[in-house]
Amino acid sequence: SARGQLGRLGSALPLSGPGQVRAWLPELLLRVSDPSVPPSFLASHPASRVGRRKGQRSGAPSGETPGPVPEGVLTWYKTLFAMINTELFNLERKVNQYKEVLQNTRNYRGVWIDGLKETIKTTLTELSQAVGLEATIEERADMENLEAVVFSLGNVKSGMYQKVGENIKRHLIKHNGSLIYQQLFNGKIIVLIQYPYIENYGQPRAPKTIAIYRPEELKPPYFQRHLEELITDITNWEDYDDDEPNKRIGFQLNFGPDGNATGELE
């Protein structure tokens, strides 16, 4: 590694007389210094303070003539600066990547506001009308920059009801499922399928994630594929059959000792 090489070179350096490194400083700055590293770095380096005495000025001590920088010292400093330059470059690259991600978030949010939201609503409306699929499209904007477009197949009476009195029945409502396009915290769009479920009859299954997209990735063909996946999943839910034990649905039935069915999350 660069640090290991630096250590090996340092152990082989010739011993310098008092103030010698400071006497070499001008030449080191000329021959080694990189524009990205402040010149003050060499001046503040511990090696540059060898033999420094109180009141002593920069350069060789009185009576000493600074000789040329030994090749070993020069190589050591060149390696040091190369290592610093590499580490600074890597850090700068990561900082630039971080800034780019932050800017992408702002851009993605702008695309949603400027047209993507309406494109989703329009495209889903056209597709559902073309195939005769009844649905409603609603926009949820309770949280800014966490908005969602929901393509819902609506709510209906399930056909099941609870007797709460001699002549009173409480119908169990069935939610037919939905397709959701939701903004994430970073401006990307997550596409979810909300499975059907019946209120008070089991627990709704957790939404299924289709994918997460950058706004520019959401092209018209994707919307059709999302609708196809929605219809496939809710059809499997509606057509649940014990001949297919591995098919996952929104709930499974467990019959207790009293013969009453209870639903549990799968």
Secondary structure, DSSP 8 states (H G I E B T S, - for coil): -HHHHHHHHHHT-----TTHHHHHHHHHHHHH--TTS-THHHHHSGGGGTT--TT--SSS-TT-------HHHHHHHHHHHHHHHHHHHHHHHHHHHHHHHHHHHHHHHHHIIIIIHHHHHHHHHHHHHHHT---EEEEE-SSTT--EEEEE--EEEEEEEEE-SSS-EEEEEEE--EEEEEE-TTS-EEEEEE--EETTBS-----EEEEEE-GGG--HHHHHHHHHHHHHHHHHHHT--TT-TT---S-EEEE-TTS-EEEE--
